[in-house]
Amino acid sequence: MDHLVQTTRLLGLSGSLRNGSYSLAVLNALQKRLQTSVSMEICNLNMPLYNEDHDGLAAPEQVTAFRRSIIESDGIVIVMPEYNHGIPGVLKNALDWASRPFGKSSLTGKPVLAISISPAFTGGVRAQAQLNETLLAIQAVPVPAPQVVIGSIASKIEDGLFVDEPSANFALGAIDRLLDRCRVMPTAYV
Ligand SMILES: Cc1cc2nc3c(=O)[nH]c(=O)nc-3n(C[C@H](O)[C@H](O)[C@H](O)COP(=O)(O)O)c2cc1C
């Protein structure tokens, strides 16, 4: 009967475009350790700056593809750094695109798990608080606490790979809570 188990589809977003991004390393590590019934596509957030003149049918192709990926997913996993105590512009820009056109946000009702990372021990917790405000504004559904905040990230990366077992297991526990939410309120539209 295994072949009848439906795959839960997650979408992974990295809040950094940097080559060698620690955020992306964390997403890659989590992706490899998901249960076999769960998949996670990782989406590149490199897209034009938000412009309301183009947020309907005339949206840039990267934006249209991004919105489609959100719609087709059951839930979202965001891993992001903190920039100047706030959300990285790349991520905020992508969320602003996804939130429109008004009343037709691809993120409405979508379960979202936020994970922040930082070389500092504070782990990006201030950016995460800001992100939760934004997710509420978009009417996405943030997965509740305990928050996943990964401090001292540089010491947890080896050869570009995220290798810290305790943090990885903690994050996987949060993904389990995200999956519970996805099953209770399925939102993927194929
Ligand atoms: C513009 C800028 C602002 C930053 N501000 C903060 C900050 O407020 N708090 C923090 O913990 N780290 C801050 N950092 C450090 C980032 O957390 C660090 O560079 C992180 O590794 C970036 O994520 P990435 O590895 O995924 O690219 C900042 C980095 C940059 C480039």
The ligand as a Gaussian input file, in Angstrom:
#p B3LYP/6-31G(d) Opt

LIG

0 1
 C       23.827000      43.740000       5.448000
 C       24.043000      42.758000       6.565000
 C       23.469000      42.996000       7.783000
 C       23.599000      42.066000       8.815000
 N       22.964000      42.291000       9.995000
 C       22.944000      41.299000      10.926000
 C       22.132000      41.436000      12.099000
 O       21.458000      42.419000      12.319000
 N       22.127000      40.418000      12.987000
 C       22.847000      39.262000      12.773000
 O       22.767000      38.366000      13.594000
 N       23.632000      39.124000      11.677000
 C       23.698000      40.110000      10.750000
 N       24.449000      39.970000       9.619000
 C       25.266000      38.772000       9.453000
 C       24.485000      37.674000       8.733000
 O       23.661000      37.028000       9.692000
 C       25.473000      36.673000       8.117000
 O       26.236000      37.317000       7.139000
 C       24.779000      35.451000       7.558000
 O       25.711000      34.439000       7.392000
 C       24.111000      35.743000       6.223000
 O       23.330000      34.635000       5.833000
 P       23.804000      33.626000       4.706000
 O       25.014000      32.898000       5.240000
 O       22.649000      32.730000       4.477000
 O       24.175000      34.430000       3.483000
 C       24.365000      40.900000       8.597000
 C       24.961000      40.692000       7.352000
 C       24.793000      41.610000       6.355000
 C       25.429000      41.323000       5.009000

